[in-house]
Amino acid sequence: MSHPNDPYRILNLIVARGDLLPPVCAVALLLLSIWIWLAHGYPVALPVGAALAAFLYLILRSYVELVRVIVDMLLPK
């Protein structure tokens, strides 16, 4: 993917593997809300967690796309 002295390692990582970031984070947040509901008895945690997981997915998806545009346009090849 890149050599160790690449100053843009994280950007290149997001470009290469950015498709996994939004769903993994959204599912992790949803699982956390289910755990809060089951372990602590807060039933409102499930719908709030589901709404926040959907919002987080959209935000991270747009972030990945923005990073890809920036890398394509501004970083040297």
Distance bins in CASP14 RR format, pairs under 12 A and 6 or more apart:
PFRMAT RR
TARGET T0000
AUTHOR 0000-0000-0000
RMODE 2
METHOD distances of the structure
MODEL  1
1 8 0 0 0 0 0 1 0 0 0 0 0
1 9 0 0 0 0 1 0 0 0 0 0 0
1 10 0 0 0 0 0 1 0 0 0 0 0
1 11 0 0 0 0 0 1 0 0 0 0 0
1 12 1 0 0 1 0 0 0 0 0 0 0
1 13 1 0 0 1 0 0 0 0 0 0 0
1 14 0 0 0 0 0 1 0 0 0 0 0
1 15 0 0 0 0 1 0 0 0 0 0 0
1 16 1 0 1 0 0 0 0 0 0 0 0
1 17 0 0 0 0 1 0 0 0 0 0 0
2 8 1 0 0 1 0 0 0 0 0 0 0
2 9 1 0 1 0 0 0 0 0 0 0 0
2 10 0 0 0 0 0 1 0 0 0 0 0
2 11 0 0 0 0 1 0 0 0 0 0 0
2 12 1 0 1 0 0 0 0 0 0 0 0
2 13 0 0 0 0 1 0 0 0 0 0 0
2 14 0 0 0 0 0 1 0 0 0 0 0
2 15 0 0 0 0 0 1 0 0 0 0 0
2 16 0 0 0 0 1 0 0 0 0 0 0
2 71 0 0 0 0 0 1 0 0 0 0 0
2 75 0 0 0 0 0 1 0 0 0 0 0
3 9 0 0 0 0 1 0 0 0 0 0 0
3 12 0 0 0 0 0 1 0 0 0 0 0
4 12 0 0 0 0 0 1 0 0 0 0 0
6 12 1 0 0 1 0 0 0 0 0 0 0
6 13 0 0 0 0 1 0 0 0 0 0 0
6 15 0 0 0 0 0 1 0 0 0 0 0
6 16 0 0 0 0 0 1 0 0 0 0 0
6 71 0 0 0 0 0 1 0 0 0 0 0
6 75 0 0 0 0 0 1 0 0 0 0 0
6 76 0 0 0 0 0 1 0 0 0 0 0
7 75 0 0 0 0 1 0 0 0 0 0 0
7 76 0 0 0 0 0 1 0 0 0 0 0
8 14 0 0 0 0 1 0 0 0 0 0 0
8 15 0 0 0 0 1 0 0 0 0 0 0
8 16 0 0 0 0 0 1 0 0 0 0 0
8 67 0 0 0 0 0 1 0 0 0 0 0
8 70 0 0 0 0 1 0 0 0 0 0 0
8 71 1 0 0 1 0 0 0 0 0 0 0
8 74 0 0 0 0 0 1 0 0 0 0 0
8 75 1 0 0 1 0 0 0 0 0 0 0
8 76 0 0 0 0 1 0 0 0 0 0 0
8 77 0 0 0 0 0 1 0 0 0 0 0
9 15 0 0 0 0 0 1 0 0 0 0 0
9 16 0 0 0 0 0 1 0 0 0 0 0
9 17 0 0 0 0 0 1 0 0 0 0 0
9 71 0 0 0 0 0 1 0 0 0 0 0
9 75 0 0 0 0 0 1 0 0 0 0 0
10 16 0 0 0 0 0 1 0 0 0 0 0
10 17 0 0 0 0 0 1 0 0 0 0 0
10 18 0 0 0 0 0 1 0 0 0 0 0
10 21 0 0 0 0 0 1 0 0 0 0 0
10 67 0 0 0 0 1 0 0 0 0 0 0
10 71 0 0 0 0 0 1 0 0 0 0 0
11 17 0 0 0 0 0 1 0 0 0 0 0
11 18 0 0 0 0 0 1 0 0 0 0 0
11 63 0 0 0 0 0 1 0 0 0 0 0
11 64 0 0 0 0 0 1 0 0 0 0 0
11 66 0 0 0 0 0 1 0 0 0 0 0
11 67 1 0 0 1 0 0 0 0 0 0 0
11 68 0 0 0 0 1 0 0 0 0 0 0
11 69 0 0 0 0 0 1 0 0 0 0 0
11 70 1 0 0 1 0 0 0 0 0 0 0
11 71 1 0 1 0 0 0 0 0 0 0 0
11 72 0 0 0 0 0 1 0 0 0 0 0
11 74 0 0 0 0 1 0 0 0 0 0 0
11 75 1 0 0 1 0 0 0 0 0 0 0
12 18 0 0 0 0 0 1 0 0 0 0 0
12 67 0 0 0 0 1 0 0 0 0 0 0
12 68 0 0 0 0 0 1 0 0 0 0 0
12 70 0 0 0 0 0 1 0 0 0 0 0
12 71 1 0 0 1 0 0 0 0 0 0 0
12 72 0 0 0 0 0 1 0 0 0 0 0
12 75 0 0 0 0 1 0 0 0 0 0 0
12 77 0 0 0 0 0 1 0 0 0 0 0
13 20 0 0 0 0 0 1 0 0 0 0 0
13 21 0 0 0 0 1 0 0 0 0 0 0
13 64 0 0 0 0 0 1 0 0 0 0 0
13 67 0 0 0 0 1 0 0 0 0 0 0
13 68 0 0 0 0 0 1 0 0 0 0 0
13 71 0 0 0 0 0 1 0 0 0 0 0
14 20 0 0 0 0 0 1 0 0 0 0 0
14 21 1 0 0 1 0 0 0 0 0 0 0
14 22 0 0 0 0 0 1 0 0 0 0 0
14 60 0 0 0 0 0 1 0 0 0 0 0
14 61 0 0 0 0 0 1 0 0 0 0 0
14 63 0 0 0 0 1 0 0 0 0 0 0
14 64 1 0 0 1 0 0 0 0 0 0 0
14 65 0 0 0 0 0 1 0 0 0 0 0
14 66 0 0 0 0 1 0 0 0 0 0 0
14 67 1 0 1 0 0 0 0 0 0 0 0
14 68 1 0 0 1 0 0 0 0 0 0 0
14 69 0 0 0 0 0 1 0 0 0 0 0
14 70 0 0 0 0 1 0 0 0 0 0 0
14 71 0 0 0 0 1 0 0 0 0 0 0
14 75 0 0 0 0 0 1 0 0 0 0 0
15 21 0 0 0 0 0 1 0 0 0 0 0
15 63 0 0 0 0 0 1 0 0 0 0 0
15 64 0 0 0 0 1 0 0 0 0 0 0
15 65 0 0 0 0 0 1 0 0 0 0 0
15 66 0 0 0 0 0 1 0 0 0 0 0
15 67 1 0 0 1 0 0 0 0 0 0 0
15 68 1 0 1 0 0 0 0 0 0 0 0
15 69 0 0 0 0 0 1 0 0 0 0 0
15 70 0 0 0 0 1 0 0 0 0 0 0
15 71 1 0 1 0 0 0 0 0 0 0 0
15 72 0 0 0 0 1 0 0 0 0 0 0
15 75 0 0 0 0 1 0 0 0 0 0 0
16 64 0 0 0 0 0 1 0 0 0 0 0
16 67 0 0 0 0 0 1 0 0 0 0 0
16 68 0 0 0 0 0 1 0 0 0 0 0
16 71 0 0 0 0 0 1 0 0 0 0 0
17 23 0 0 0 0 0 1 0 0 0 0 0
17 24 0 0 0 0 0 1 0 0 0 0 0
17 64 0 0 0 0 1 0 0 0 0 0 0
17 67 0 0 0 0 0 1 0 0 0 0 0
17 68 0 0 0 0 0 1 0 0 0 0 0
18 24 0 0 0 0 1 0 0 0 0 0 0
18 25 0 0 0 0 0 1 0 0 0 0 0
18 60 0 0 0 0 1 0 0 0 0 0 0
18 61 0 0 0 0 1 0 0 0 0 0 0
18 62 0 0 0 0 0 1 0 0 0 0 0
18 63 0 0 0 0 1 0 0 0 0 0 0
18 64 1 0 1 0 0 0 0 0 0 0 0
18 65 0 0 0 0 1 0 0 0 0 0 0
18 66 0 0 0 0 0 1 0 0 0 0 0
18 67 0 0 0 0 1 0 0 0 0 0 0
18 68 0 0 0 0 1 0 0 0 0 0 0
18 71 0 0 0 0 0 1 0 0 0 0 0
19 57 0 0 0 0 0 1 0 0 0 0 0
19 60 0 0 0 0 0 1 0 0 0 0 0
19 61 0 0 0 0 1 0 0 0 0 0 0
19 64 1 0 0 1 0 0 0 0 0 0 0
19 65 0 0 0 0 0 1 0 0 0 0 0
19 68 0 0 0 0 0 1 0 0 0 0 0
20 26 0 0 0 0 0 1 0 0 0 0 0
20 27 0 0 0 0 0 1 0 0 0 0 0
20 28 0 0 0 0 0 1 0 0 0 0 0
20 60 0 0 0 0 0 1 0 0 0 0 0
20 61 0 0 0 0 0 1 0 0 0 0 0
20 64 0 0 0 0 1 0 0 0 0 0 0
21 27 0 0 0 0 0 1 0 0 0 0 0
21 28 0 0 0 0 0 1 0 0 0 0 0
21 56 0 0 0 0 0 1 0 0 0 0 0
21 57 0 0 0 0 1 0 0 0 0 0 0
21 59 0 0 0 0 0 1 0 0 0 0 0
21 60 1 0 1 0 0 0 0 0 0 0 0
21 61 0 0 0 0 1 0 0 0 0 0 0
21 62 0 0 0 0 0 1 0 0 0 0 0
21 63 0 0 0 0 1 0 0 0 0 0 0
21 64 1 0 0 1 0 0 0 0 0 0 0
21 65 0 0 0 0 0 1 0 0 0 0 0
21 67 0 0 0 0 0 1 0 0 0 0 0
21 68 0 0 0 0 0 1 0 0 0 0 0
22 28 0 0 0 0 0 1 0 0 0 0 0
22 29 0 0 0 0 0 1 0 0 0 0 0
22 53 0 0 0 0 0 1 0 0 0 0 0
22 54 0 0 0 0 0 1 0 0 0 0 0
22 55 0 0 0 0 0 1 0 0 0 0 0
22 56 1 0 0 1 0 0 0 0 0 0 0
22 57 1 0 1 0 0 0 0 0 0 0 0
22 58 0 0 0 0 1 0 0 0 0 0 0
22 59 0 0 0 0 1 0 0 0 0 0 0
22 60 1 1 0 0 0 0 0 0 0 0 0
22 61 1 0 1 0 0 0 0 0 0 0 0
22 62 0 0 0 0 1 0 0 0 0 0 0
22 63 0 0 0 0 1 0 0 0 0 0 0
22 64 1 0 0 1 0 0 0 0 0 0 0
22 65 0 0 0 0 0 1 0 0 0 0 0
23 29 0 0 0 0 0 1 0 0 0 0 0
23 30 0 0 0 0 0 1 0 0 0 0 0
23 53 0 0 0 0 1 0 0 0 0 0 0
23 54 0 0 0 0 0 1 0 0 0 0 0
23 56 0 0 0 0 0 1 0 0 0 0 0
23 57 1 0 0 1 0 0 0 0 0 0 0
23 58 0 0 0 0 0 1 0 0 0 0 0
23 60 0 0 0 0 1 0 0 0 0 0 0
23 61 0 0 0 0 1 0 0 0 0 0 0
23 64 0 0 0 0 0 1 0 0 0 0 0
24 30 0 0 0 0 0 1 0 0 0 0 0
24 31 0 0 0 0 0 1 0 0 0 0 0
24 53 0 0 0 0 0 1 0 0 0 0 0
24 56 0 0 0 0 0 1 0 0 0 0 0
24 57 0 0 0 0 1 0 0 0 0 0 0
24 60 0 0 0 0 1 0 0 0 0 0 0
24 61 0 0 0 0 0 1 0 0 0 0 0
24 64 0 0 0 0 0 1 0 0 0 0 0
25 31 0 0 0 0 0 1 0 0 0 0 0
25 32 0 0 0 0 0 1 0 0 0 0 0
25 52 0 0 0 0 0 1 0 0 0 0 0
25 53 0 0 0 0 1 0 0 0 0 0 0
25 54 0 0 0 0 0 1 0 0 0 0 0
25 55 0 0 0 0 0 1 0 0 0 0 0
25 56 1 0 1 0 0 0 0 0 0 0 0
25 57 1 0 0 1 0 0 0 0 0 0 0
25 58 0 0 0 0 0 1 0 0 0 0 0
25 59 0 0 0 0 1 0 0 0 0 0 0
25 60 1 0 1 0 0 0 0 0 0 0 0
25 61 0 0 0 0 0 1 0 0 0 0 0
25 63 0 0 0 0 0 1 0 0 0 0 0
25 64 0 0 0 0 0 1 0 0 0 0 0
26 32 0 0 0 0 0 1 0 0 0 0 0
26 33 0 0 0 0 0 1 0 0 0 0 0
26 49 0 0 0 0 1 0 0 0 0 0 0
26 50 0 0 0 0 1 0 0 0 0 0 0
26 51 0 0 0 0 0 1 0 0 0 0 0
26 52 0 0 0 0 1 0 0 0 0 0 0
26 53 1 0 1 0 0 0 0 0 0 0 0
26 54 1 0 0 1 0 0 0 0 0 0 0
26 55 0 0 0 0 1 0 0 0 0 0 0
26 56 1 0 1 0 0 0 0 0 0 0 0
26 57 1 1 0 0 0 0 0 0 0 0 0
26 58 0 0 0 0 1 0 0 0 0 0 0
26 59 0 0 0 0 1 0 0 0 0 0 0
26 60 1 0 0 1 0 0 0 0 0 0 0
26 61 0 0 0 0 1 0 0 0 0 0 0
27 33 0 0 0 0 0 1 0 0 0 0 0
27 34 0 0 0 0 0 1 0 0 0 0 0
27 49 0 0 0 0 0 1 0 0 0 0 0
27 50 0 0 0 0 0 1 0 0 0 0 0
27 53 1 0 0 1 0 0 0 0 0 0 0
27 54 0 0 0 0 0 1 0 0 0 0 0
27 56 0 0 0 0 0 1 0 0 0 0 0
27 57 0 0 0 0 1 0 0 0 0 0 0
27 60 0 0 0 0 0 1 0 0 0 0 0
28 34 0 0 0 0 0 1 0 0 0 0 0
28 35 0 0 0 0 0 1 0 0 0 0 0
28 49 0 0 0 0 0 1 0 0 0 0 0
28 52 0 0 0 0 0 1 0 0 0 0 0
28 53 0 0 0 0 1 0 0 0 0 0 0
28 56 0 0 0 0 1 0 0 0 0 0 0
28 57 0 0 0 0 0 1 0 0 0 0 0
28 60 0 0 0 0 0 1 0 0 0 0 0
29 35 0 0 0 0 0 1 0 0 0 0 0
29 36 0 0 0 0 0 1 0 0 0 0 0
29 45 0 0 0 0 0 1 0 0 0 0 0
29 46 0 0 0 0 0 1 0 0 0 0 0
29 48 0 0 0 0 0 1 0 0 0 0 0
29 49 1 0 0 1 0 0 0 0 0 0 0
29 50 0 0 0 0 1 0 0 0 0 0 0
29 51 0 0 0 0 0 1 0 0 0 0 0
29 52 1 0 1 0 0 0 0 0 0 0 0
29 53 1 0 1 0 0 0 0 0 0 0 0
29 54 0 0 0 0 1 0 0 0 0 0 0
29 55 0 0 0 0 1 0 0 0 0 0 0
29 56 1 0 1 0 0 0 0 0 0 0 0
29 57 0 0 0 0 1 0 0 0 0 0 0
29 59 0 0 0 0 0 1 0 0 0 0 0
29 60 0 0 0 0 0 1 0 0 0 0 0
30 36 0 0 0 0 0 1 0 0 0 0 0
30 37 0 0 0 0 0 1 0 0 0 0 0
30 45 0 0 0 0 0 1 0 0 0 0 0
30 46 0 0 0 0 1 0 0 0 0 0 0
30 47 0 0 0 0 0 1 0 0 0 0 0
30 48 0 0 0 0 0 1 0 0 0 0 0
30 49 1 0 0 1 0 0 0 0 0 0 0
30 50 1 0 0 1 0 0 0 0 0 0 0
30 51 0 0 0 0 0 1 0 0 0 0 0
30 52 0 0 0 0 1 0 0 0 0 0 0
30 53 1 0 1 0 0 0 0 0 0 0 0
30 54 0 0 0 0 1 0 0 0 0 0 0
30 55 0 0 0 0 0 1 0 0 0 0 0
30 56 0 0 0 0 1 0 0 0 0 0 0
30 57 0 0 0 0 1 0 0 0 0 0 0
31 37 0 0 0 0 0 1 0 0 0 0 0
31 38 0 0 0 0 0 1 0 0 0 0 0
31 39 0 0 0 0 0 1 0 0 0 0 0
31 45 0 0 0 0 0 1 0 0 0 0 0
31 46 0 0 0 0 0 1 0 0 0 0 0
31 49 0 0 0 0 1 0 0 0 0 0 0
31 50 0 0 0 0 0 1 0 0 0 0 0
31 53 0 0 0 0 1 0 0 0 0 0 0
32 38 0 0 0 0 0 1 0 0 0 0 0
32 39 0 0 0 0 0 1 0 0 0 0 0
32 40 0 0 0 0 0 1 0 0 0 0 0
32 42 0 0 0 0 0 1 0 0 0 0 0
32 45 0 0 0 0 1 0 0 0 0 0 0
32 46 0 0 0 0 0 1 0 0 0 0 0
32 48 0 0 0 0 0 1 0 0 0 0 0
32 49 1 0 0 1 0 0 0 0 0 0 0
32 50 0 0 0 0 0 1 0 0 0 0 0
32 52 0 0 0 0 1 0 0 0 0 0 0
32 53 0 0 0 0 1 0 0 0 0 0 0
32 56 0 0 0 0 0 1 0 0 0 0 0
33 39 0 0 0 0 0 1 0 0 0 0 0
33 40 0 0 0 0 0 1 0 0 0 0 0
33 41 0 0 0 0 0 1 0 0 0 0 0
33 42 0 0 0 0 1 0 0 0 0 0 0
33 43 0 0 0 0 0 1 0 0 0 0 0
33 44 0 0 0 0 1 0 0 0 0 0 0
33 45 1 0 1 0 0 0 0 0 0 0 0
33 46 1 0 1 0 0 0 0 0 0 0 0
33 47 0 0 0 0 1 0 0 0 0 0 0
33 48 1 0 0 1 0 0 0 0 0 0 0
33 49 1 1 0 0 0 0 0 0 0 0 0
33 50 1 0 0 1 0 0 0 0 0 0 0
33 51 0 0 0 0 1 0 0 0 0 0 0
33 52 1 0 0 1 0 0 0 0 0 0 0
33 53 1 0 0 1 0 0 0 0 0 0 0
33 54 0 0 0 0 0 1 0 0 0 0 0
33 56 0 0 0 0 0 1 0 0 0 0 0
34 40 0 0 0 0 0 1 0 0 0 0 0
34 41 0 0 0 0 0 1 0 0 0 0 0
34 42 0 0 0 0 0 1 0 0 0 0 0
34 43 0 0 0 0 0 1 0 0 0 0 0
34 45 1 0 0 1 0 0 0 0 0 0 0
34 46 1 0 0 1 0 0 0 0 0 0 0
34 47 0 0 0 0 0 1 0 0 0 0 0
34 48 0 0 0 0 0 1 0 0 0 0 0
34 49 0 0 0 0 1 0 0 0 0 0 0
34 50 0 0 0 0 1 0 0 0 0 0 0
34 53 0 0 0 0 0 1 0 0 0 0 0
35 41 0 0 0 0 0 1 0 0 0 0 0
35 42 0 0 0 0 0 1 0 0 0 0 0
35 45 0 0 0 0 1 0 0 0 0 0 0
35 46 0 0 0 0 0 1 0 0 0 0 0
35 49 0 0 0 0 0 1 0 0 0 0 0
36 42 1 0 1 0 0 0 0 0 0 0 0
36 43 0 0 0 0 1 0 0 0 0 0 0
36 44 0 0 0 0 1 0 0 0 0 0 0
36 45 1 0 1 0 0 0 0 0 0 0 0
36 46 0 0 0 0 1 0 0 0 0 0 0
36 47 0 0 0 0 0 1 0 0 0 0 0
36 48 0 0 0 0 1 0 0 0 0 0 0
36 49 0 0 0 0 1 0 0 0 0 0 0
36 52 0 0 0 0 0 1 0 0 0 0 0
37 43 1 0 1 0 0 0 0 0 0 0 0
37 44 0 0 0 0 1 0 0 0 0 0 0
37 45 1 0 1 0 0 0 0 0 0 0 0
37 46 1 0 1 0 0 0 0 0 0 0 0
37 47 0 0 0 0 1 0 0 0 0 0 0
37 48 0 0 0 0 1 0 0 0 0 0 0
37 49 0 0 0 0 1 0 0 0 0 0 0
37 50 0 0 0 0 0 1 0 0 0 0 0
38 45 0 0 0 0 1 0 0 0 0 0 0
38 46 0 0 0 0 1 0 0 0 0 0 0
39 45 0 0 0 0 1 0 0 0 0 0 0
40 46 0 0 0 0 0 1 0 0 0 0 0
42 48 0 0 0 0 1 0 0 0 0 0 0
42 49 0 0 0 0 0 1 0 0 0 0 0
43 49 0 0 0 0 0 1 0 0 0 0 0
44 50 0 0 0 0 0 1 0 0 0 0 0
44 51 0 0 0 0 0 1 0 0 0 0 0
44 52 0 0 0 0 0 1 0 0 0 0 0
45 51 0 0 0 0 0 1 0 0 0 0 0
45 52 0 0 0 0 1 0 0 0 0 0 0
45 53 0 0 0 0 0 1 0 0 0 0 0
46 52 0 0 0 0 0 1 0 0 0 0 0
46 53 0 0 0 0 0 1 0 0 0 0 0
47 53 0 0 0 0 0 1 0 0 0 0 0
47 54 0 0 0 0 0 1 0 0 0 0 0
48 54 0 0 0 0 0 1 0 0 0 0 0
48 55 0 0 0 0 0 1 0 0 0 0 0
49 55 0 0 0 0 1 0 0 0 0 0 0
49 56 0 0 0 0 1 0 0 0 0 0 0
49 57 0 0 0 0 0 1 0 0 0 0 0
50 56 0 0 0 0 0 1 0 0 0 0 0
50 57 0 0 0 0 0 1 0 0 0 0 0
51 57 0 0 0 0 0 1 0 0 0 0 0
51 58 0 0 0 0 0 1 0 0 0 0 0
52 58 0 0 0 0 0 1 0 0 0 0 0
52 59 0 0 0 0 0 1 0 0 0 0 0
53 59 0 0 0 0 0 1 0 0 0 0 0
53 60 0 0 0 0 0 1 0 0 0 0 0
54 60 0 0 0 0 0 1 0 0 0 0 0
54 61 0 0 0 0 0 1 0 0 0 0 0
55 61 0 0 0 0 0 1 0 0 0 0 0
55 62 0 0 0 0 0 1 0 0 0 0 0
56 62 0 0 0 0 0 1 0 0 0 0 0
56 63 0 0 0 0 0 1 0 0 0 0 0
57 63 0 0 0 0 0 1 0 0 0 0 0
57 64 0 0 0 0 0 1 0 0 0 0 0
58 64 0 0 0 0 0 1 0 0 0 0 0
58 65 0 0 0 0 0 1 0 0 0 0 0
59 65 0 0 0 0 0 1 0 0 0 0 0
59 66 0 0 0 0 0 1 0 0 0 0 0
60 66 0 0 0 0 0 1 0 0 0 0 0
60 67 0 0 0 0 0 1 0 0 0 0 0
61 67 0 0 0 0 0 1 0 0 0 0 0
61 68 0 0 0 0 0 1 0 0 0 0 0
62 68 0 0 0 0 0 1 0 0 0 0 0
62 69 0 0 0 0 0 1 0 0 0 0 0
63 69 0 0 0 0 0 1 0 0 0 0 0
63 70 0 0 0 0 0 1 0 0 0 0 0
64 70 0 0 0 0 0 1 0 0 0 0 0
64 71 0 0 0 0 0 1 0 0 0 0 0
65 71 0 0 0 0 0 1 0 0 0 0 0
65 72 0 0 0 0 0 1 0 0 0 0 0
66 72 0 0 0 0 0 1 0 0 0 0 0
66 73 0 0 0 0 0 1 0 0 0 0 0
66 74 0 0 0 0 0 1 0 0 0 0 0
67 73 0 0 0 0 0 1 0 0 0 0 0
67 74 0 0 0 0 0 1 0 0 0 0 0
67 75 0 0 0 0 0 1 0 0 0 0 0
68 74 0 0 0 0 0 1 0 0 0 0 0
68 75 0 0 0 0 0 1 0 0 0 0 0
69 75 0 0 0 0 0 1 0 0 0 0 0
71 77 0 0 0 0 1 0 0 0 0 0 0
END
